[in-house]
């Protein structure tokens, strides 16, 4: 599972680098790293809380919700 996460991170950085140059690239990279860290801190406990609340279906609900957010932002 970590390999998927790291490959998504790497591909996102490649996409960031292809779209921005100079100071915008530095700013975008900093924002990306910040949000990646926030997601790593907030999402696992949130998923755990949801799994405690509704059972094993909590994890697929979290994944589907994150996918929906990705589609909206894409």
PDB file of N, CA, C, O and CB in Angstrom:
ATOM      1  N   UNK A   1       0.831  -1.194   0.000  1.00  0.00           N
ATOM      2  CA  UNK A   1       0.000   0.000   0.000  1.00  0.00           C
ATOM      3  C   UNK A   1       0.872   1.253   0.000  1.00  0.00           C
ATOM      4  O   UNK A   1       0.514   2.262  -0.608  1.00  0.00           O
ATOM      5  CB  UNK A   1      -0.944   0.001   1.214  1.00  0.00           C
ATOM      6  N   UNK A   2       2.004   1.189   0.674  1.00  0.00           N
ATOM      7  CA  UNK A   2       2.888   2.354   0.703  1.00  0.00           C
ATOM      8  C   UNK A   2       3.422   2.677  -0.683  1.00  0.00           C
ATOM      9  O   UNK A   2       3.616   3.843  -1.028  1.00  0.00           O
ATOM     10  CB  UNK A   2       4.048   2.117   1.664  1.00  0.00           C
ATOM     11  N   UNK A   3       3.659   1.633  -1.477  1.00  0.00           N
ATOM     12  CA  UNK A   3       4.177   1.867  -2.824  1.00  0.00           C
ATOM     13  C   UNK A   3       3.186   2.681  -3.642  1.00  0.00           C
ATOM     14  O   UNK A   3       3.590   3.534  -4.433  1.00  0.00           O
ATOM     15  CB  UNK A   3       4.479   0.535  -3.527  1.00  0.00           C
ATOM     16  N   UNK A   4       1.902   2.430  -3.463  1.00  0.00           N
ATOM     17  CA  UNK A   4       0.876   3.194  -4.182  1.00  0.00           C
ATOM     18  C   UNK A   4       0.912   4.651  -3.733  1.00  0.00           C
ATOM     19  O   UNK A   4       0.864   5.564  -4.557  1.00  0.00           O
ATOM     20  CB  UNK A   4      -0.536   2.587  -3.945  1.00  0.00           C
ATOM     21  N   UNK A   5       0.998   4.864  -2.420  1.00  0.00           N
ATOM     22  CA  UNK A   5       1.041   6.226  -1.900  1.00  0.00           C
ATOM     23  C   UNK A   5       2.258   6.991  -2.382  1.00  0.00           C
ATOM     24  O   UNK A   5       2.155   8.156  -2.765  1.00  0.00           O
ATOM     25  CB  UNK A   5       1.023   6.205  -0.396  1.00  0.00           C
ATOM     26  N   UNK A   6       3.411   6.337  -2.364  1.00  0.00           N
ATOM     27  CA  UNK A   6       4.635   7.009  -2.801  1.00  0.00           C
ATOM     28  C   UNK A   6       4.627   7.267  -4.309  1.00  0.00           C
ATOM     29  O   UNK A   6       5.143   8.284  -4.772  1.00  0.00           O
ATOM     30  CB  UNK A   6       5.859   6.174  -2.421  1.00  0.00           C
ATOM     31  N   UNK A   7       4.040   6.340  -5.070  1.00  0.00           N
ATOM     32  CA  UNK A   7       3.987   6.572  -6.519  1.00  0.00           C
ATOM     33  C   UNK A   7       3.020   7.702  -6.849  1.00  0.00           C
ATOM     34  O   UNK A   7       3.267   8.469  -7.779  1.00  0.00           O
ATOM     35  CB  UNK A   7       3.570   5.286  -7.261  1.00  0.00           C
ATOM     36  N   UNK A   8       1.931   7.817  -6.106  1.00  0.00           N
ATOM     37  CA  UNK A   8       1.009   8.936  -6.310  1.00  0.00           C
ATOM     38  C   UNK A   8       1.713  10.247  -5.982  1.00  0.00           C
ATOM     39  O   UNK A   8       1.559  11.237  -6.698  1.00  0.00           O
ATOM     40  CB  UNK A   8      -0.266   8.771  -5.440  1.00  0.00           C
ATOM     41  N   UNK A   9       2.479  10.252  -4.908  1.00  0.00           N
ATOM     42  CA  UNK A   9       3.229  11.445  -4.513  1.00  0.00           C
ATOM     43  C   UNK A   9       4.226  11.828  -5.607  1.00  0.00           C
ATOM     44  O   UNK A   9       4.330  12.995  -5.983  1.00  0.00           O
ATOM     45  CB  UNK A   9       3.964  11.207  -3.170  1.00  0.00           C
ATOM     46  N   UNK A  10       4.953  10.839  -6.109  1.00  0.00           N
ATOM     47  CA  UNK A  10       5.952  11.111  -7.145  1.00  0.00           C
ATOM     48  C   UNK A  10       5.298  11.618  -8.431  1.00  0.00           C
ATOM     49  O   UNK A  10       5.789  12.565  -9.045  1.00  0.00           O
ATOM     50  CB  UNK A  10       6.771   9.848  -7.437  1.00  0.00           C
ATOM     51  N   UNK A  11       4.212  11.000  -8.832  1.00  0.00           N
ATOM     52  CA  UNK A  11       3.538  11.437 -10.061  1.00  0.00           C
ATOM     53  C   UNK A  11       2.933  12.832  -9.895  1.00  0.00           C
ATOM     54  O   UNK A  11       2.914  13.619 -10.842  1.00  0.00           O
ATOM     55  CB  UNK A  11       2.440  10.432 -10.453  1.00  0.00           C
ATOM     56  N   UNK A  12       2.448  13.132  -8.708  1.00  0.00           N
ATOM     57  CA  UNK A  12       1.912  14.471  -8.466  1.00  0.00           C
ATOM     58  C   UNK A  12       3.012  15.519  -8.551  1.00  0.00           C
ATOM     59  O   UNK A  12       2.790  16.613  -9.069  1.00  0.00           O
ATOM     60  CB  UNK A  12       1.227  14.538  -7.096  1.00  0.00           C
ATOM     61  N   UNK A  13       4.202  15.189  -8.044  1.00  0.00           N
ATOM     62  CA  UNK A  13       5.322  16.123  -8.153  1.00  0.00           C
ATOM     63  C   UNK A  13       5.758  16.304  -9.600  1.00  0.00           C
ATOM     64  O   UNK A  13       6.119  17.409 -10.005  1.00  0.00           O
ATOM     65  CB  UNK A  13       6.499  15.639  -7.313  1.00  0.00           C
ATOM     66  N   UNK A  14       5.727  15.237 -10.376  1.00  0.00           N
ATOM     67  CA  UNK A  14       6.047  15.343 -11.807  1.00  0.00           C
ATOM     68  C   UNK A  14       5.045  16.265 -12.497  1.00  0.00           C
ATOM     69  O   UNK A  14       5.428  17.123 -13.292  1.00  0.00           O
ATOM     70  CB  UNK A  14       6.045  13.942 -12.479  1.00  0.00           C
ATOM     71  N   UNK A  15       3.785  16.086 -12.197  1.00  0.00           N
ATOM     72  CA  UNK A  15       2.745  16.937 -12.788  1.00  0.00           C
ATOM     73  C   UNK A  15       2.920  18.391 -12.354  1.00  0.00           C
ATOM     74  O   UNK A  15       2.762  19.307 -13.161  1.00  0.00           O
ATOM     75  CB  UNK A  15       1.344  16.431 -12.390  1.00  0.00           C
ATOM     76  N   UNK A  16       3.240  18.595 -11.104  1.00  0.00           N
ATOM     77  CA  UNK A  16       3.484  19.941 -10.590  1.00  0.00           C
ATOM     78  C   UNK A  16       4.648  20.593 -11.336  1.00  0.00           C
ATOM     79  O   UNK A  16       4.571  21.757 -11.728  1.00  0.00           O
ATOM     80  CB  UNK A  16       3.774  19.899  -9.075  1.00  0.00           C
ATOM     81  N   UNK A  17       5.716  19.835 -11.526  1.00  0.00           N
ATOM     82  CA  UNK A  17       6.887  20.353 -12.226  1.00  0.00           C
ATOM     83  C   UNK A  17       6.633  20.645 -13.691  1.00  0.00           C
ATOM     84  O   UNK A  17       7.253  21.541 -14.263  1.00  0.00           O
ATOM     85  CB  UNK A  17       8.013  19.386 -12.108  1.00  0.00           C
ATOM     86  N   UNK A  18       5.725  19.896 -14.306  1.00  0.00           N
ATOM     87  CA  UNK A  18       5.435  20.147 -15.720  1.00  0.00           C
ATOM     88  C   UNK A  18       4.523  21.359 -15.919  1.00  0.00           C
ATOM     89  O   UNK A  18       4.491  21.939 -17.005  1.00  0.00           O
ATOM     90  CB  UNK A  18       4.793  18.917 -16.345  1.00  0.00           C
ATOM     91  N   UNK A  19       3.790  21.739 -14.886  1.00  0.00           N
ATOM     92  CA  UNK A  19       2.852  22.860 -15.019  1.00  0.00           C
ATOM     93  C   UNK A  19       3.420  24.192 -14.559  1.00  0.00           C
ATOM     94  O   UNK A  19       3.022  25.240 -15.067  1.00  0.00           O
ATOM     95  CB  UNK A  19       1.610  22.569 -14.244  1.00  0.00           C
ATOM     96  N   UNK A  20       4.341  24.169 -13.608  1.00  0.00           N
ATOM     97  CA  UNK A  20       4.827  25.414 -13.024  1.00  0.00           C
ATOM     98  C   UNK A  20       6.344  25.504 -13.112  1.00  0.00           C
ATOM     99  O   UNK A  20       7.039  24.490 -13.165  1.00  0.00           O
ATOM    100  CB  UNK A  20       4.378  25.532 -11.569  1.00  0.00           C
ATOM    101  N   UNK A  21       6.837  26.719 -13.126  1.00  0.00           N
ATOM    102  CA  UNK A  21       8.273  26.980 -13.164  1.00  0.00           C
ATOM    103  C   UNK A  21       8.614  28.074 -12.155  1.00  0.00           C
ATOM    104  O   UNK A  21       7.749  28.856 -11.760  1.00  0.00           O
ATOM    105  CB  UNK A  21       8.726  27.390 -14.596  1.00  0.00           C
ATOM    106  N   UNK A  22       9.867  28.122 -11.744  1.00  0.00           N
ATOM    107  CA  UNK A  22      10.352  29.206 -10.892  1.00  0.00           C
ATOM    108  C   UNK A  22       9.714  29.238  -9.526  1.00  0.00           C
ATOM    109  O   UNK A  22       9.546  28.211  -8.870  1.00  0.00           O
ATOM    110  CB  UNK A  22      10.125  30.507 -11.558  1.00  0.00           C
ATOM    111  N   UNK A  23       9.357  30.457  -9.105  1.00  0.00           N
ATOM    112  CA  UNK A  23       8.817  30.639  -7.761  1.00  0.00           C
ATOM    113  C   UNK A  23       7.458  29.959  -7.588  1.00  0.00           C
ATOM    114  O   UNK A  23       7.120  29.523  -6.488  1.00  0.00           O
ATOM    115  CB  UNK A  23       8.695  32.120  -7.448  1.00  0.00           C
ATOM    116  N   UNK A  24       6.680  29.866  -8.667  1.00  0.00           N
ATOM    117  CA  UNK A  24       5.404  29.158  -8.564  1.00  0.00           C
ATOM    118  C   UNK A  24       5.618  27.676  -8.280  1.00  0.00           C
ATOM    119  O   UNK A  24       4.828  27.060  -7.564  1.00  0.00           O
ATOM    120  CB  UNK A  24       4.592  29.334  -9.848  1.00  0.00           C
ATOM    121  N   UNK A  25       6.668  27.109  -8.831  1.00  0.00           N
ATOM    122  CA  UNK A  25       6.987  25.708  -8.571  1.00  0.00           C
ATOM    123  C   UNK A  25       7.372  25.508  -7.104  1.00  0.00           C
ATOM    124  O   UNK A  25       6.940  24.542  -6.476  1.00  0.00           O
ATOM    125  CB  UNK A  25       8.128  25.234  -9.495  1.00  0.00           C
ATOM    126  N   UNK A  26       8.175  26.408  -6.562  1.00  0.00           N
ATOM    127  CA  UNK A  26       8.578  26.310  -5.158  1.00  0.00           C
ATOM    128  C   UNK A  26       7.360  26.458  -4.250  1.00  0.00           C
ATOM    129  O   UNK A  26       7.198  25.703  -3.292  1.00  0.00           O
ATOM    130  CB  UNK A  26       9.640  27.384  -4.816  1.00  0.00           C
ATOM    131  N   UNK A  27       6.511  27.426  -4.552  1.00  0.00           N
ATOM    132  CA  UNK A  27       5.302  27.647  -3.760  1.00  0.00           C
ATOM    133  C   UNK A  27       4.365  26.446  -3.850  1.00  0.00           C
ATOM    134  O   UNK A  27       3.827  25.991  -2.841  1.00  0.00           O
ATOM    135  CB  UNK A  27       4.579  28.918  -4.228  1.00  0.00           C
ATOM    136  N   UNK A  28       4.177  25.941  -5.058  1.00  0.00           N
ATOM    137  CA  UNK A  28       3.315  24.772  -5.248  1.00  0.00           C
ATOM    138  C   UNK A  28       3.842  23.556  -4.524  1.00  0.00           C
ATOM    139  O   UNK A  28       3.070  22.801  -3.933  1.00  0.00           O
ATOM    140  CB  UNK A  28       3.168  24.460  -6.718  1.00  0.00           C
ATOM    141  N   UNK A  29       5.142  23.356  -4.560  1.00  0.00           N
ATOM    142  CA  UNK A  29       5.738  22.220  -3.867  1.00  0.00           C
ATOM    143  C   UNK A  29       5.557  22.339  -2.357  1.00  0.00           C
ATOM    144  O   UNK A  29       5.262  21.349  -1.688  1.00  0.00           O
ATOM    145  CB  UNK A  29       7.223  22.109  -4.213  1.00  0.00           C
ATOM    146  N   UNK A  30       5.731  23.539  -1.818  1.00  0.00           N
ATOM    147  CA  UNK A  30       5.542  23.748  -0.381  1.00  0.00           C
ATOM    148  C   UNK A  30       4.089  23.491   0.019  1.00  0.00           C
ATOM    149  O   UNK A  30       3.824  22.846   1.034  1.00  0.00           O
ATOM    150  CB  UNK A  30       5.957  25.178   0.014  1.00  0.00           C
ATOM    151  N   UNK A  31       3.150  23.998  -0.782  1.00  0.00           N
ATOM    152  CA  UNK A  31       1.731  23.779  -0.485  1.00  0.00           C
ATOM    153  C   UNK A  31       1.387  22.297  -0.586  1.00  0.00           C
ATOM    154  O   UNK A  31       0.647  21.765   0.242  1.00  0.00           O
ATOM    155  CB  UNK A  31       0.840  24.600  -1.443  1.00  0.00           C
ATOM    156  N   UNK A  32       1.922  21.643  -1.593  1.00  0.00           N
ATOM    157  CA  UNK A  32       1.665  20.221  -1.782  1.00  0.00           C
ATOM    158  C   UNK A  32       2.196  19.415  -0.602  1.00  0.00           C
ATOM    159  O   UNK A  32       1.504  18.536  -0.088  1.00  0.00           O
ATOM    160  CB  UNK A  32       2.300  19.730  -3.088  1.00  0.00           C
ATOM    161  N   UNK A  33       3.418  19.709  -0.172  1.00  0.00           N
ATOM    162  CA  UNK A  33       4.011  18.994   0.954  1.00  0.00           C
ATOM    163  C   UNK A  33       3.220  19.241   2.239  1.00  0.00           C
ATOM    164  O   UNK A  33       3.018  18.322   3.032  1.00  0.00           O
ATOM    165  CB  UNK A  33       5.471  19.416   1.142  1.00  0.00           C
ATOM    166  N   UNK A  34       2.777  20.475   2.442  1.00  0.00           N
ATOM    167  CA  UNK A  34       1.985  20.803   3.620  1.00  0.00           C
ATOM    168  C   UNK A  34       0.675  20.012   3.637  1.00  0.00           C
ATOM    169  O   UNK A  34       0.322  19.412   4.652  1.00  0.00           O
ATOM    170  CB  UNK A  34       1.698  22.309   3.663  1.00  0.00           C
ATOM    171  N   UNK A  35      -0.039  20.015   2.520  1.00  0.00           N
ATOM    172  CA  UNK A  35      -1.321  19.314   2.468  1.00  0.00           C
ATOM    173  C   UNK A  35      -1.139  17.803   2.539  1.00  0.00           C
ATOM    174  O   UNK A  35      -1.982  17.106   3.104  1.00  0.00           O
ATOM    175  CB  UNK A  35      -2.074  19.685   1.198  1.00  0.00           C
ATOM    176  N   UNK A  36      -0.047  17.288   1.971  1.00  0.00           N
ATOM    177  CA  UNK A  36       0.241  15.860   2.069  1.00  0.00           C
ATOM    178  C   UNK A  36       0.440  15.487   3.541  1.00  0.00           C
ATOM    179  O   UNK A  36      -0.063  14.461   3.999  1.00  0.00           O
ATOM    180  CB  UNK A  36       1.500  15.487   1.226  1.00  0.00           C
ATOM    181  N   UNK A  37       1.165  16.312   4.267  1.00  0.00           N
ATOM    182  CA  UNK A  37       1.390  16.062   5.688  1.00  0.00           C
ATOM    183  C   UNK A  37       0.116  16.158   6.501  1.00  0.00           C
ATOM    184  O   UNK A  37      -0.128  15.327   7.377  1.00  0.00           O
ATOM    185  CB  UNK A  37       2.405  17.029   6.228  1.00  0.00           C
ATOM    186  N   UNK A  38      -0.699  17.163   6.222  1.00  0.00           N
ATOM    187  CA  UNK A  38      -1.972  17.312   6.937  1.00  0.00           C
ATOM    188  C   UNK A  38      -2.855  16.096   6.675  1.00  0.00           C
ATOM    189  O   UNK A  38      -3.487  15.571   7.593  1.00  0.00           O
ATOM    190  CB  UNK A  38      -2.701  18.617   6.505  1.00  0.00           C
ATOM    191  N   UNK A  39      -2.897  15.651   5.420  1.00  0.00           N
ATOM    192  CA  UNK A  39      -3.687  14.467   5.098  1.00  0.00           C
ATOM    193  C   UNK A  39      -3.179  13.225   5.810  1.00  0.00           C
ATOM    194  O   UNK A  39      -3.965  12.375   6.229  1.00  0.00           O
ATOM    195  CB  UNK A  39      -3.686  14.232   3.607  1.00  0.00           C
ATOM    196  N   UNK A  40      -1.857  13.123   5.948  1.00  0.00           N
ATOM    197  CA  UNK A  40      -1.283  11.982   6.644  1.00  0.00           C
ATOM    198  C   UNK A  40      -1.552  11.989   8.132  1.00  0.00           C
ATOM    199  O   UNK A  40      -1.554  10.937   8.772  1.00  0.00           O
ATOM    200  CB  UNK A  40       0.180  11.938   6.412  1.00  0.00           C
ATOM    201  N   UNK A  41      -1.779  13.165   8.685  1.00  0.00           N
ATOM    202  CA  UNK A  41      -2.065  13.276  10.120  1.00  0.00           C
ATOM    203  C   UNK A  41      -3.562  13.145  10.400  1.00  0.00           C
ATOM    204  O   UNK A  41      -3.952  12.524  11.388  1.00  0.00           O
ATOM    205  CB  UNK A  41      -1.545  14.615  10.666  1.00  0.00           C
ATOM    206  N   UNK A  42      -4.395  13.720   9.548  1.00  0.00           N
ATOM    207  CA  UNK A  42      -5.836  13.789   9.805  1.00  0.00           C
ATOM    208  C   UNK A  42      -6.583  12.547   9.321  1.00  0.00           C
ATOM    209  O   UNK A  42      -7.463  12.045  10.021  1.00  0.00           O
ATOM    210  CB  UNK A  42      -6.417  15.018   9.139  1.00  0.00           C
ATOM    211  N   UNK A  43      -6.246  12.051   8.144  1.00  0.00           N
ATOM    212  CA  UNK A  43      -7.051  10.986   7.537  1.00  0.00           C
ATOM    213  C   UNK A  43      -6.995   9.643   8.268  1.00  0.00           C
ATOM    214  O   UNK A  43      -8.053   9.046   8.468  1.00  0.00           O
ATOM    215  CB  UNK A  43      -6.608  10.784   6.131  1.00  0.00           C
ATOM    216  N   UNK A  44      -5.835   9.130   8.680  1.00  0.00           N
ATOM    217  CA  UNK A  44      -5.861   7.830   9.364  1.00  0.00           C
ATOM    218  C   UNK A  44      -6.696   7.811  10.649  1.00  0.00           C
ATOM    219  O   UNK A  44      -7.476   6.878  10.838  1.00  0.00           O
ATOM    220  CB  UNK A  44      -4.457   7.414   9.689  1.00  0.00           C
ATOM    221  N   UNK A  45      -6.565   8.804  11.542  1.00  0.00           N
ATOM    222  CA  UNK A  45      -7.451   8.762  12.714  1.00  0.00           C
ATOM    223  C   UNK A  45      -8.929   8.941  12.347  1.00  0.00           C
ATOM    224  O   UNK A  45      -9.812   8.345  12.966  1.00  0.00           O
ATOM    225  CB  UNK A  45      -7.041   9.841  13.706  1.00  0.00           C
ATOM    226  N   UNK A  46      -9.180   9.772  11.333  1.00  0.00           N
ATOM    227  CA  UNK A  46     -10.568   9.954  10.898  1.00  0.00           C
ATOM    228  C   UNK A  46     -11.159   8.673  10.351  1.00  0.00           C
ATOM    229  O   UNK A  46     -12.311   8.341  10.632  1.00  0.00           O
ATOM    230  CB  UNK A  46     -10.654  11.043   9.847  1.00  0.00           C
ATOM    231  N   UNK A  47     -10.368   7.950   9.567  1.00  0.00           N
ATOM    232  CA  UNK A  47     -10.834   6.669   9.036  1.00  0.00           C
ATOM    233  C   UNK A  47     -11.048   5.675  10.166  1.00  0.00           C
ATOM    234  O   UNK A  47     -12.010   4.908  10.147  1.00  0.00           O
ATOM    235  CB  UNK A  47      -9.833   6.107   8.014  1.00  0.00           C
ATOM    236  N   UNK A  48     -10.159   5.685  11.148  1.00  0.00           N
ATOM    237  CA  UNK A  48     -10.319   4.789  12.287  1.00  0.00           C
ATOM    238  C   UNK A  48     -11.579   5.090  13.085  1.00  0.00           C
ATOM    239  O   UNK A  48     -12.289   4.180  13.515  1.00  0.00           O
ATOM    240  CB  UNK A  48      -9.113   4.879  13.189  1.00  0.00           C
ATOM    241  N   UNK A  49     -11.847   6.380  13.278  1.00  0.00           N
ATOM    242  CA  UNK A  49     -13.072   6.767  13.992  1.00  0.00           C
ATOM    243  C   UNK A  49     -14.316   6.312  13.230  1.00  0.00           C
ATOM    244  O   UNK A  49     -15.272   5.808  13.820  1.00  0.00           O
ATOM    245  CB  UNK A  49     -13.113   8.295  14.205  1.00  0.00           C
ATOM    246  N   UNK A  50     -14.286   6.496  11.911  1.00  0.00           N
ATOM    247  CA  UNK A  50     -15.433   6.079  11.106  1.00  0.00           C
ATOM    248  C   UNK A  50     -15.595   4.567  11.149  1.00  0.00           C
ATOM    249  O   UNK A  50     -16.720   4.071  11.203  1.00  0.00           O
ATOM    250  CB  UNK A  50     -15.277   6.555   9.654  1.00  0.00           C
ATOM    251  N   UNK A  51     -14.493   3.826  11.126  1.00  0.00           N
ATOM    252  CA  UNK A  51     -14.568   2.371  11.204  1.00  0.00           C
ATOM    253  C   UNK A  51     -15.090   1.917  12.558  1.00  0.00           C
ATOM    254  O   UNK A  51     -15.800   0.915  12.643  1.00  0.00           O
ATOM    255  CB  UNK A  51     -13.201   1.755  10.938  1.00  0.00           C
ATOM    256  N   UNK A  52     -14.745   2.643  13.621  1.00  0.00           N
ATOM    257  CA  UNK A  52     -15.297   2.304  14.930  1.00  0.00           C
ATOM    258  C   UNK A  52     -16.787   2.611  14.988  1.00  0.00           C
ATOM    259  O   UNK A  52     -17.556   1.913  15.649  1.00  0.00           O
ATOM    260  CB  UNK A  52     -14.560   3.066  16.036  1.00  0.00           C
ATOM    261  N   UNK A  53     -17.179   3.666  14.283  1.00  0.00           N
ATOM    262  CA  UNK A  53     -18.584   4.065  14.312  1.00  0.00           C
ATOM    263  C   UNK A  53     -19.497   3.197  13.480  1.00  0.00           C
ATOM    264  O   UNK A  53     -20.580   2.826  13.932  1.00  0.00           O
ATOM    265  CB  UNK A  53     -18.709   5.459  13.856  1.00  0.00           C
ATOM    266  N   UNK A  54     -19.074   2.861  12.251  1.00  0.00           N
ATOM    267  CA  UNK A  54     -19.978   2.112  11.370  1.00  0.00           C
ATOM    268  C   UNK A  54     -19.462   0.727  11.011  1.00  0.00           C
ATOM    269  O   UNK A  54     -20.109  -0.003  10.260  1.00  0.00           O
ATOM    270  CB  UNK A  54     -20.216   2.889  10.110  1.00  0.00           C
ATOM    271  N   UNK A  55     -18.309   0.363  11.538  1.00  0.00           N
ATOM    272  CA  UNK A  55     -17.779  -0.979  11.296  1.00  0.00           C
ATOM    273  C   UNK A  55     -16.824  -1.024  10.117  1.00  0.00           C
ATOM    274  O   UNK A  55     -16.295   0.003   9.691  1.00  0.00           O
ATOM    275  CB  UNK A  55     -18.911  -1.947  11.062  1.00  0.00           C
ATOM    276  N   UNK A  56     -16.608  -2.222   9.595  1.00  0.00           N
ATOM    277  CA  UNK A  56     -15.623  -2.412   8.534  1.00  0.00           C
ATOM    278  C   UNK A  56     -15.919  -1.642   7.252  1.00  0.00           C
ATOM    279  O   UNK A  56     -15.020  -1.428   6.439  1.00  0.00           O
ATOM    280  CB  UNK A  56     -15.522  -3.856   8.216  1.00  0.00           C
ATOM    281  N   UNK A  57     -17.144  -1.231   7.066  1.00  0.00           N
ATOM    282  CA  UNK A  57     -17.470  -0.454   5.865  1.00  0.00           C
ATOM    283  C   UNK A  57     -16.943   0.970   5.936  1.00  0.00           C
ATOM    284  O   UNK A  57     -17.025   1.707   4.953  1.00  0.00           O
ATOM    285  CB  UNK A  57     -18.969  -0.427   5.654  1.00  0.00           C
ATOM    286  N   UNK A  58     -16.410   1.365   7.069  1.00  0.00           N
ATOM    287  CA  UNK A  58     -15.879   2.720   7.217  1.00  0.00           C
ATOM    288  C   UNK A  58     -14.727   3.008   6.287  1.00  0.00           C
ATOM    289  O   UNK A  58     -14.641   4.104   5.733  1.00  0.00           O
ATOM    290  CB  UNK A  58     -15.442   2.947   8.625  1.00  0.00           C
ATOM    291  N   UNK A  59     -13.829   2.041   6.100  1.00  0.00           N
ATOM    292  CA  UNK A  59     -12.679   2.265   5.225  1.00  0.00           C
ATOM    293  C   UNK A  59     -13.101   2.460   3.768  1.00  0.00           C
ATOM    294  O   UNK A  59     -12.639   3.412   3.140  1.00  0.00           O
ATOM    295  CB  UNK A  59     -11.707   1.096   5.330  1.00  0.00           C
ATOM    296  N   UNK A  60     -13.957   1.602   3.198  1.00  0.00           N
ATOM    297  CA  UNK A  60     -14.398   1.876   1.825  1.00  0.00           C
ATOM    298  C   UNK A  60     -15.138   3.204   1.681  1.00  0.00           C
ATOM    299  O   UNK A  60     -15.050   3.857   0.642  1.00  0.00           O
ATOM    300  CB  UNK A  60     -15.287   0.758   1.346  1.00  0.00           C
ATOM    301  N   UNK A  61     -15.861   3.598   2.717  1.00  0.00           N
ATOM    302  CA  UNK A  61     -16.551   4.892   2.674  1.00  0.00           C
ATOM    303  C   UNK A  61     -15.527   6.023   2.613  1.00  0.00           C
ATOM    304  O   UNK A  61     -15.703   6.977   1.856  1.00  0.00           O
ATOM    305  CB  UNK A  61     -17.479   5.066   3.910  1.00  0.00           C
ATOM    306  N   UNK A  62     -14.462   5.922   3.402  1.00  0.00           N
ATOM    307  CA  UNK A  62     -13.413   6.942   3.375  1.00  0.00           C
ATOM    308  C   UNK A  62     -12.745   6.986   2.010  1.00  0.00           C
ATOM    309  O   UNK A  62     -12.531   8.068   1.463  1.00  0.00           O
ATOM    310  CB  UNK A  62     -12.368   6.672   4.468  1.00  0.00           C
ATOM    311  N   UNK A  63     -12.415   5.831   1.456  1.00  0.00           N
ATOM    312  CA  UNK A  63     -11.760   5.782   0.149  1.00  0.00           C
ATOM    313  C   UNK A  63     -12.669   6.352  -0.924  1.00  0.00           C
ATOM    314  O   UNK A  63     -12.212   7.116  -1.774  1.00  0.00           O
ATOM    315  CB  UNK A  63     -11.362   4.344  -0.205  1.00  0.00           C
ATOM    316  N   UNK A  64     -13.946   5.996  -0.903  1.00  0.00           N
ATOM    317  CA  UNK A  64     -14.890   6.537  -1.886  1.00  0.00           C
ATOM    318  C   UNK A  64     -15.036   8.047  -1.733  1.00  0.00           C
ATOM    319  O   UNK A  64     -15.139   8.769  -2.725  1.00  0.00           O
ATOM    320  CB  UNK A  64     -16.262   5.860  -1.742  1.00  0.00           C
ATOM    321  N   UNK A  65     -15.043   8.517  -0.500  1.00  0.00           N
ATOM    322  CA  UNK A  65     -15.141   9.960  -0.258  1.00  0.00           C
ATOM    323  C   UNK A  65     -13.915  10.705  -0.780  1.00  0.00           C
ATOM    324  O   UNK A  65     -14.043  11.768  -1.388  1.00  0.00           O
ATOM    325  CB  UNK A  65     -15.315  10.235   1.235  1.00  0.00           C
ATOM    326  N   UNK A  66     -12.733  10.149  -0.543  1.00  0.00           N
ATOM    327  CA  UNK A  66     -11.509  10.773  -1.062  1.00  0.00           C
ATOM    328  C   UNK A  66     -11.481  10.746  -2.581  1.00  0.00           C
ATOM    329  O   UNK A  66     -11.024  11.699  -3.213  1.00  0.00           O
ATOM    330  CB  UNK A  66     -10.268  10.067  -0.505  1.00  0.00           C
ATOM    331  N   UNK A  67     -11.964   9.664  -3.167  1.00  0.00           N
ATOM    332  CA  UNK A  67     -12.042   9.599  -4.629  1.00  0.00           C
ATOM    333  C   UNK A  67     -12.991  10.666  -5.177  1.00  0.00           C
ATOM    334  O   UNK A  67     -12.713  11.289  -6.201  1.00  0.00           O
ATOM    335  CB  UNK A  67     -12.503   8.203  -5.078  1.00  0.00           C
ATOM    336  N   UNK A  68     -14.101  10.865  -4.490  1.00  0.00           N
ATOM    337  CA  UNK A  68     -15.064  11.887  -4.930  1.00  0.00           C
ATOM    338  C   UNK A  68     -14.437  13.285  -4.843  1.00  0.00           C
ATOM    339  O   UNK A  68     -14.640  14.117  -5.728  1.00  0.00           O
ATOM    340  CB  UNK A  68     -16.360  11.823  -4.070  1.00  0.00           C
ATOM    341  N   UNK A  69     -13.686  13.534  -3.785  1.00  0.00           N
ATOM    342  CA  UNK A  69     -12.999  14.838  -3.654  1.00  0.00           C
ATOM    343  C   UNK A  69     -11.990  15.016  -4.794  1.00  0.00           C
ATOM    344  O   UNK A  69     -11.876  16.106  -5.356  1.00  0.00           O
ATOM    345  CB  UNK A  69     -12.275  14.948  -2.268  1.00  0.00           C
ATOM    346  N   UNK A  70     -11.270  13.964  -5.129  1.00  0.00           N
ATOM    347  CA  UNK A  70     -10.306  14.023  -6.217  1.00  0.00           C
ATOM    348  C   UNK A  70     -10.991  14.328  -7.541  1.00  0.00           C
ATOM    349  O   UNK A  70     -10.489  15.134  -8.324  1.00  0.00           O
ATOM    350  CB  UNK A  70      -9.536  12.714  -6.315  1.00  0.00           C
ATOM    351  N   UNK A  71     -12.119  13.702  -7.798  1.00  0.00           N
ATOM    352  CA  UNK A  71     -12.857  13.942  -9.047  1.00  0.00           C
ATOM    353  C   UNK A  71     -13.326  15.392  -9.109  1.00  0.00           C
ATOM    354  O   UNK A  71     -13.252  16.027 -10.161  1.00  0.00           O
ATOM    355  CB  UNK A  71     -14.070  12.979  -9.165  1.00  0.00           C
ATOM    356  N   UNK A  72     -13.804  15.912  -7.990  1.00  0.00           N
ATOM    357  CA  UNK A  72     -14.282  17.294  -7.966  1.00  0.00           C
ATOM    358  C   UNK A  72     -13.141  18.254  -8.270  1.00  0.00           C
ATOM    359  O   UNK A  72     -13.320  19.194  -9.044  1.00  0.00           O
ATOM    360  CB  UNK A  72     -14.913  17.630  -6.600  1.00  0.00           C
ATOM    361  N   UNK A  73     -11.967  18.036  -7.675  1.00  0.00           N
ATOM    362  CA  UNK A  73     -10.846  18.933  -7.892  1.00  0.00           C
ATOM    363  C   UNK A  73     -10.175  18.728  -9.243  1.00  0.00           C
ATOM    364  O   UNK A  73      -9.534  19.642  -9.761  1.00  0.00           O
ATOM    365  CB  UNK A  73      -9.841  18.756  -6.799  1.00  0.00           C
ATOM    366  N   UNK A  74     -10.314  17.533  -9.819  1.00  0.00           N
ATOM    367  CA  UNK A  74      -9.691  17.281 -11.136  1.00  0.00           C
ATOM    368  C   UNK A  74     -10.474  17.999 -12.199  1.00  0.00           C
ATOM    369  O   UNK A  74     -10.127  17.925 -13.377  1.00  0.00           O
ATOM    370  CB  UNK A  74      -9.623  15.762 -11.456  1.00  0.00           C
TER     371      UNK A  74
END
